[in-house]
Amino acid sequence: GENVEQHPSTLSVQEGDSAVIKCTYSDSASNYFPWYKQELGKRPQLIIDIRSNVGEKKDQRIAVTLNKTAKHFSLHITETQPEDSAVYFCAAPGGSQGNLIFGKGTKLSVKP
Amino acid sequence: KAGVTQTPRYLIKTRGQQVTLSCSPISGHRSVSWYQQTPGQGLQFLFEYFSETQRNKGNFPGRFSGRQFSNSRSEMNVSTLELGDSALYLCASRVSENTEAFFGQGTRLTVV
């Protein structure tokens, strides 16, 4: 079955710096890769996703890149702000009908 | 439209008891997935239901079970509760595979 590894587990940056979170997956048939943000005490919410037919997708300060050959994808946050502080989860489809398998999360702290 | 609703929000149970959690998906969403969230372990996949059928199951013991009704509402049951079952249980609904999963606010289960 699918296995998703996420690194780092914690990340601390200064406000205005960039943050990068990386994930690897095992199932070469996977074709949908979402990223979720979970603020303290709240539910996870989708912030960006990418499908296997593109290599990069951007949405304002957030971008995701995908390397299907190497089976890894990354989240890039530029010009970080304190409100970006949260736990970020990557995911990839697992199982025969594509249920989402999540990485263990990255706790991002943005220091003002 | 209304989001994913989980009830109850909080539960305290004693070891050996059983518990039933409920999830009402977004209208029109036929897929409901359940996840266990604990510190350091991220979101661990329990099972997914689609049109009243269990499509996928994670690596959890048989004490964890679920079902889905004809209106797509889903229930999750845990029997013979153990201390280690204390966690936040999240459900997520989506229209189909490879689309955004919307999470409920979760049920916080404490086993004493």
Interface residues (C-beta under 8 A of the other chain):
Chain A: Q6 N31 Y32 P34 K42 R43 P44 Q45 L46 D49 R51 F89 P93 G94 G95 S96 Q97 G98 N99 L100 I101 F102 G103 K104 G105
Chain B: S33 Y35 G40 Q41 G42 L43 Q44 F45 E48 F50 R55 N56 L90 A92 E97 N98 E100 A101 F103 G104 Q105 G106
